[in-house]
Amino acid sequence: MKKLLVTAKLFNGRIPFRIIQRGRVLAEGTFSGKCTECYSRIYEVDASDEDITVECNAGIVSATLLHGRIGLSLEDAGK
C-alpha cells in the first residue's frame, strides 16, 4: 500500500476528481465548499510506481504518490 496525496488549489463550489493508474481508479471524490488556500487529502491506495492520471474538469487538482513514511519520527517530534 502507498500513500496518495491529492491537492486542490483555491476553489469555490464542487470539484469532482478521479485518480487513475493503468486504467484503474485509485481514488475518487469531490472537494466541495470554499477554500482560500491549497487543500489536501491523503488516501491509502494499492498502487505501483507507474504514472498516475488526474481527471478533473476544473484542472485544479494534482496528485502525487508519496514514498516513505508520512509525519515526524519520534526523534523529530521531541524537538
C-alpha positions as CSV (number, residue, x, y, z in Angstrom):
1,M,0.0,0.0,0.0
2,K,1.1,3.5,-0.8
3,K,0.0,7.0,0.3
4,L,-1.6,9.2,-2.4
5,L,-1.6,13.0,-1.8
6,V,-4.4,14.7,-3.6
7,T,-4.4,18.5,-3.6
8,A,-6.8,21.1,-4.8
9,K,-5.9,24.7,-5.5
10,L,-8.3,27.6,-4.5
11,F,-11.9,26.7,-5.2
12,N,-15.5,27.6,-4.5
13,G,-18.1,25.0,-5.3
14,R,-17.9,21.3,-6.1
15,I,-14.7,19.9,-7.7
16,P,-15.1,16.2,-8.6
17,F,-11.9,14.2,-9.4
18,R,-10.6,10.7,-10.1
19,I,-7.0,9.5,-9.9
20,I,-6.2,6.7,-12.3
21,Q,-3.3,4.3,-12.8
22,R,-3.2,1.8,-15.7
23,G,-6.9,2.2,-16.2
24,R,-7.8,1.5,-12.6
25,V,-9.3,4.1,-10.2
26,L,-7.0,4.7,-7.2
27,A,-9.1,7.4,-5.6
28,E,-12.3,9.3,-6.4
29,G,-14.1,12.1,-4.6
30,T,-15.2,15.6,-4.6
31,F,-13.8,18.7,-2.9
32,S,-16.7,20.9,-2.0
33,G,-17.2,24.3,-0.3
34,K,-14.9,27.3,-0.4
35,C,-11.2,27.1,0.0
36,T,-8.9,30.1,0.0
37,E,-5.7,28.1,0.1
38,C,-4.5,24.7,-1.1
39,Y,-6.3,21.8,0.5
40,S,-5.0,18.2,0.5
41,R,-6.3,14.7,1.4
42,I,-4.2,11.6,1.8
43,Y,-5.5,8.2,0.6
44,E,-4.0,4.8,1.2
45,V,-4.0,3.0,-2.2
46,D,-2.8,-0.2,-3.8
47,A,-0.6,1.3,-6.5
48,S,2.8,0.8,-8.2
49,D,5.4,3.5,-9.0
50,E,3.9,3.9,-12.6
51,D,2.5,7.2,-13.8
52,I,-0.9,8.4,-12.5
53,T,-3.5,10.5,-14.2
54,V,-5.8,13.1,-12.7
55,E,-9.2,13.5,-14.1
56,C,-10.7,16.9,-13.1
57,N,-12.7,19.2,-15.4
58,A,-11.7,22.3,-13.4
59,G,-8.0,21.5,-13.8
60,I,-7.1,22.5,-10.3
61,V,-6.4,19.0,-8.7
62,S,-3.0,17.4,-8.6
63,A,-1.9,14.0,-7.2
64,T,1.4,12.5,-6.0
65,L,2.3,9.1,-4.8
66,L,4.3,9.5,-1.6
67,H,7.3,7.3,-0.7
68,G,8.4,6.5,2.8
69,R,6.7,7.5,6.0
70,I,4.4,10.5,6.5
71,G,4.8,12.6,9.6
72,L,7.5,13.1,12.1
73,S,9.7,10.5,13.6
74,L,9.6,10.1,17.3
75,E,13.0,11.8,17.5
76,D,11.9,14.8,15.4
77,A,8.6,15.1,17.4
78,G,10.6,15.7,20.6
79,K,12.5,18.7,19.2
